[in-house]
Amino acid sequence: MELKKVADRGIELNPDDIDRVVEEASKTPNLPPTNPHEKKMWQMIDTVTKNLKDLSRSKRLDPFFRELITPRARQNLVL
């Protein structure tokens, strides 16, 4: 989901939640695909995980993201 859409919907983001999702996704086994559909699904999952990792790395530098995070998370934000 694009950050702009998230902001428009009023969804609060917590940077720790993104880190947790990336960590959980990295723990799941990446089984070899048995058909083209499964291969495409795994590629999509890998792409989403990579995008979340990139967002997680850059979240503390992005002023737009800082506007979206919860006040509690903003207090715990380490720059």
N, C-alpha and C positions, 0 to 999 in steps of 0.2 A: 504494500500500500504506500502510495506516495505521501511524503510528509505534509504536503499541502492539503491532501484529502483528509489526513488525520486531523490537521488543525481545523479544517472546515467542520468536521464532525464533533469537535470539542473533546476528542479522546486525549487523555493525559498519558504521556509516555514516561516510563521509569527506565533510566539507562541500565539499572541492575537487571531488569527483566530481559532486556536485549542480550546482555551478557549471559544470563541463565539459559536462554533459548539457544544461543550459539553453542554453549557448553554441552547442553543435552543433545543437540543435533550432531555434535562431533563424536559423541559416545555411541551413536547407533551404528550397527554394522552395515556396511555398504555391500550388499550381496550382488553377485554378478547377475545382470539382467538375462532373462530367458527369451524375451521377445522384443521386437522394436518398440512396442508401447512402454514396456517396463524401462527400457533404456532411456526413452524420452522423459519418463517420469523421474528417474534418478538424476538426469541432467538438470531438470527443473529444480529438484530439491537441492542439488549442489549449487546451483546458481543463487537460489534464495539464501542458502547458508552463507555463501561468499558475500552476498550483498549485506547481510546482517553483520558479518564480521567487519566489513568496511565501515558500516554505519557505527558500529560499536567503537572502532578505532577513532573515528573523526567526531564523535558526538560531543566531546568536551571542547572542541574548537569551533563548532558551528553555532553561531548566535541564534539562528532560526530554531535549531533543535533545543537550545537552552530555553527558549520561550515555551516550548511544548511540554517540557518535563514538569513533574509535580513539584510543588514547593519543598516538600520533604527531601526529595531526591536532589533538588537544586542546592539545598543546604549541605548535603553530603558530597557534592561534586568536588572532586579534586582536580585542580588544573595544573 
